């Protein structure tokens, strides 16, 4: 993930809001909504952009699939 976003792991401090700030502003709400769907137990696929410091843009396709343990709880 750090290589995709082009950052050092210490820059994010395990905070999702720091990750969101790295995503293109027009795609941030779309990513937040996809994450909420995934946390609610739904699969999702999303495409979004990550602007880079050198002026280029990375295009990312993310897939989210919830996982459950044998008792059906979030794993």
RAZITA-V530432 format. One record per backbone hydrogen bond with DSSP energy under -0.5 kcal/mol. CO is the residue of the C=O (numbers start at 0). NH is the residue of the N-H. Records with the same first field share a line. If there is no record, write none. Layout:
CO: NH, NH
This chain:
0: 4
1: 5, 6
7: 10
8: 11, 12
11: 14
13: 15
14: 17, 18
15: 19
16: 20
17: 21
18: 21, 22
19: 22
23: 26, 27
26: 30
27: 31
28: 32
29: 33
30: 34
31: 35
32: 36
33: 37
34: 38
35: 39
36: 41
37: 40
43: 63
45: 61
47: 59
48: 23
49: 57
51: 54
55: 51
57: 49, 59
59: 47, 61
61: 45
63: 43
66: 74
68: 71
72: 68
